[in-house]
Amino acid sequence: MYEYDEECLKTFLENQSQLFDEPVAETLEGAEAFLEECMATIVENIDEVREFLEEEGLDVEGMSSEELEDASEVFVLPGGRYLIVEG
C-alpha cells in the first residue's frame, strides 16, 4: 500500500477534474481513501511514468515527456514526482 503525503493529496484534490467529470473527493481524507481504493501510484520521474504506463499496456512509444505529463491520469506533483491515477 502506498502512503500519500499532503503534497500528493492536495495536488489530486485541486486537479481531479483533469481525469473525472465530477469530483471524487472533497477532503484530504476523501482523496486518500480514493487513491488507496484505486491503487494510485507515485513515481519519481518521467521515465518511471513511461515505464509504468508501458507495463499497464498503454502504447506510449513515440510520446514526448510533455505528452506523458499531459495525460489525464498523470498528475505532476510540485516536488517533481508524479502521481498516476487509473480512473
DRENDO-1510 file (C-alpha; in Angstrom, 1 decimal, always signed):
<recs>
REC; n; res; u; v; w
REC; 1; MET; +0.0; +0.0; +0.0 .
REC; 2; TYR; +1.2; +3.5; -0.8 .
REC; 3; GLU; +1.4; +6.4; +1.6 .
REC; 4; TYR; +0.1; +9.5; +0.0 .
REC; 5; ASP; +1.7; +12.7; +1.5 .
REC; 6; GLU; +0.0; +16.0; +1.8 .
REC; 7; GLU; +1.5; +17.3; -1.4 .
REC; 8; CYS; +0.1; +14.4; -3.3 .
REC; 9; LEU; -3.4; +14.6; -1.8 .
REC; 10; LYS; -3.6; +18.4; -2.3 .
REC; 11; THR; -2.5; +18.1; -5.9 .
REC; 12; PHE; -5.0; +15.4; -6.6 .
REC; 13; LEU; -7.8; +17.4; -5.0 .
REC; 14; GLU; -7.0; +20.5; -6.9 .
REC; 15; ASN; -6.6; +18.8; -10.3 .
REC; 16; GLN; -9.0; +15.8; -10.1 .
REC; 17; SER; -11.1; +17.4; -12.9 .
REC; 18; GLN; -8.4; +16.6; -15.4 .
REC; 19; LEU; -9.4; +12.9; -15.1 .
REC; 20; PHE; -13.0; +13.0; -13.7 .
REC; 21; ASP; -16.1; +14.9; -14.8 .
REC; 22; GLU; -17.3; +15.2; -11.2 .
REC; 23; PRO; -15.3; +15.4; -8.0 .
REC; 24; VAL; -14.5; +12.1; -6.5 .
REC; 25; ALA; -13.2; +13.6; -3.2 .
REC; 26; GLU; -13.7; +16.9; -1.3 .
REC; 27; THR; -11.3; +16.5; +1.6 .
REC; 28; LEU; -7.7; +15.3; +2.1 .
REC; 29; GLU; -9.2; +12.2; +3.8 .
REC; 30; GLY; -11.5; +11.5; +0.9 .
REC; 31; ALA; -8.7; +11.9; -1.5 .
REC; 32; GLU; -6.5; +9.5; +0.4 .
REC; 33; ALA; -9.3; +6.9; +0.6 .
REC; 34; PHE; -10.0; +7.2; -3.2 .
REC; 35; LEU; -6.3; +7.0; -4.1 .
REC; 36; GLU; -5.9; +3.9; -1.9 .
REC; 37; GLU; -9.0; +2.3; -3.4 .
REC; 38; CYS; -7.8; +2.7; -7.0 .
REC; 39; MET; -4.2; +1.9; -6.0 .
REC; 40; ALA; -2.8; +5.1; -7.4 .
REC; 41; THR; +1.0; +5.0; -7.9 .
REC; 42; ILE; +3.6; +7.6; -7.1 .
REC; 43; VAL; +6.8; +7.5; -9.2 .
REC; 44; GLU; +9.9; +9.6; -9.0 .
REC; 45; ASN; +10.4; +10.8; -12.6 .
REC; 46; ILE; +9.0; +10.9; -16.1 .
REC; 47; ASP; +11.0; +7.8; -17.1 .
REC; 48; GLU; +9.2; +5.8; -14.4 .
REC; 49; VAL; +5.8; +7.2; -15.7 .
REC; 50; ARG; +6.7; +5.9; -19.1 .
REC; 51; GLU; +7.7; +2.5; -17.7 .
REC; 52; PHE; +4.5; +2.2; -15.6 .
REC; 53; LEU; +2.2; +3.1; -18.5 .
REC; 54; GLU; +4.0; +0.6; -20.7 .
REC; 55; GLU; +3.6; -2.1; -18.1 .
REC; 56; GLU; -0.1; -1.3; -17.9 .
REC; 57; GLY; -0.4; -1.9; -21.7 .
REC; 58; LEU; -0.6; +1.6; -22.9 .
REC; 59; ASP; +1.1; +2.5; -26.2 .
REC; 60; VAL; +3.4; +5.4; -25.2 .
REC; 61; GLU; +6.0; +4.7; -27.8 .
REC; 62; GLY; +6.8; +8.0; -29.6 .
REC; 63; MET; +5.2; +10.1; -26.9 .
REC; 64; SER; +7.3; +13.0; -25.6 .
REC; 65; SER; +7.8; +13.7; -21.9 .
REC; 66; GLU; +5.4; +16.7; -22.2 .
REC; 67; GLU; +2.8; +14.5; -23.8 .
REC; 68; LEU; +3.1; +12.0; -21.0 .
REC; 69; GLU; +2.8; +14.8; -18.4 .
REC; 70; ASP; -0.4; +15.9; -20.2 .
REC; 71; ALA; -2.0; +12.5; -20.0 .
REC; 72; SER; -5.2; +12.8; -17.9 .
REC; 73; GLU; -4.1; +10.0; -15.5 .
REC; 74; VAL; -0.8; +11.7; -14.7 .
REC; 75; PHE; -0.6; +14.3; -12.0 .
REC; 76; VAL; +2.6; +16.3; -11.8 .
REC; 77; LEU; +3.5; +16.9; -8.2 .
REC; 78; PRO; +5.2; +20.2; -7.2 .
REC; 79; GLY; +8.2; +18.4; -5.8 .
REC; 80; GLY; +9.0; +16.8; -9.2 .
REC; 81; ARG; +7.3; +13.4; -8.6 .
REC; 82; TYR; +4.3; +12.0; -10.4 .
REC; 83; LEU; +1.0; +10.6; -9.3 .
REC; 84; ILE; -0.6; +8.1; -11.7 .
REC; 85; VAL; -4.3; +7.5; -11.1 .
REC; 86; GLU; -6.1; +4.9; -13.2 .
REC; 87; GLY; -9.7; +6.1; -13.4 .
</recs>
